[in-house]
């Protein structure tokens, strides 16, 4: 992309201190909506209001195409801001949407992290006995694809995106050679994934692939006897009080496990709080703490010194020379769910930067690194 297109956003977000004069004098608690969220003013949970609340004015202009920012600390929603902007539903333009607390939004690949939570529940229920089991041993309908080579692919390899199967999502989705597009268009998306040639030994190296998540959903359907969306509603969303749910589907009718979930931002935050509380929501254990612990620690190295857990990204921020580690669900277009355990903090960012890959990570990281975390570093 031409540098001149990126400059306005870079210049705008680089200095939150410069925005402090524009901070609304009223930085009170978000609205209580009887939806399971306790609310508090930012100052009550240790934030400097001028620094944190400057994020709203900074993003409130068309070139950012930010849609929502939510901040939760110690289980209380302390900041919530929505913006109008161009949006999509899994690639289909929706026009300019006046986003608010009731507006569903694409999670895109944060859906992968949700699928991982469902795998953990399946393990807790005993439907999955061993994540080191061969994937095809759990999918009898694809017995014709079993071989000594394919039997080496385990659920652990799918969770860590290290199946070894050839896959490329580096190409634009509009390119007919993009692996995820080919999977989505296939009559049987799971067979398509399993029929790919090997590019590496299973477990040898990480390679980003929505096909791994699709196979996890096929296993979940097989072992639970429920489609992914039905399973999610029963064992995850209902206990969290999440009712407004939409799934984009493959042509075969199955929900798209890698990127098809649409939720309201407050409900995205509930998923984050569940993970921060090690699988509990309002005192009730929904997923075992052990599964959360495994999912959000480094399981395999990724390029650029990043790391990956079980469908969760792991990274770090530097604030005033101090390293702060986080886990995150990351979705195309600027969707971010940051979890910062040492601060008991989560941040939700949604956006419509689907056609701006040069700005997607910049937006979320700027919200986290230049507004939210520095607001906690104030004396």
Beta strands, then each sheet from edge to edge (+ up, - down):
strand 1: 38-39
strand 2: 66-73
strand 3: 76-82
strand 4: 84-89
strand 5: 92-98
strand 6: 104-106
strand 7: 246-247
strand 8: 261-264
strand 9: 280-281
strand 10: 284-285
strand 11: 300-301
strand 12: 307-308
strand 13: 313-319
strand 14: 322-331
strand 15: 335-340
strand 16: 345-351
sheet 1: 1+ 3+ 2- 16+ 15- 14+ 13- 12+ 11-
sheet 2: 4+ 5-
sheet 3: 6+ 8- 7+
sheet 4: 9+ 10-
end
